[in-house]
Amino acid sequence: MQFFMDLPNHLIHHKNYQNPVYPRNFPDPFVLKYLGEYWAFCTGYWTDGNCFGVLHSRDLVNWRETGSALVPPFPSEPCYWAPEVTYWNGQFLMFYSVGNEERMQIRVAVADQPAGPYKDSGHQLTESDFAIDPHVFVDDDGGRYLFYATDFLKYAQIGTGTVCDRLSDLFTLAKQPRPVTRALYDWQVYDPQRDEKVGVRWYTAERPTRIKLKARYY
């Protein structure tokens, strides 16, 4: 999966640019802006054997590799997915999911610099068997919320949807996840007969992101 950008005019510092802006595999990209520069993070193991490749750019067009972000705290786990980084009280916090694809948990790692290295905090945020794709949203009042994808097993359309829970501190959820979106339509069928889930028709909605614009949430 290559890294593409679709830039609005006011962000383009070059008259011309060509996609992909990074031509190698870089799945599930997340980009952090810090002090006018950009840091991109991706899913999975990087070429150096550690997790989450990191790219750096000053203009969103030219990207250079800076290495990986995290030494895997659980080397036996094959899946390190969808990291997202936020700045909070002098620290960079990387929220990520780890597991074996069937069972996934969301954890948080900490660093002093945007590119890392990050160190796992020792805290598991989620309790459900499957939790992926963390996204932190900060509201105008300073409240912080974690959106993520998890499984809904007690509905007609069984599968993965998204929820929201409040972050009571840096490493703790309120443990009151509320549904945000569920997959309901045929175009959201991930697998019509998913063997790993006893052959059920499996629906999926994932990778939540929330923004607020003019008092409305999207």
Secondary structure, 3 states (H helix, E strand, C coil): CCECCCCCHHHCCCCCCCCCCECCCCCCCEEEEECCEEEEECCCECCCCCEEEEEEECCCCCCEEEEEEECCCCCCCCEEEEEEEEEECCEEEEEEEEECCCCEEEEEEEECCCCCCEEEEEEECCCCCEEEEEEEEECCCCCEEEEEEEEECCCCCCEEEEEEEEEEECCEECCCCEEEECCCCHHHEEEEEEHHHCCEEEEECCCCCCCEECCEEC
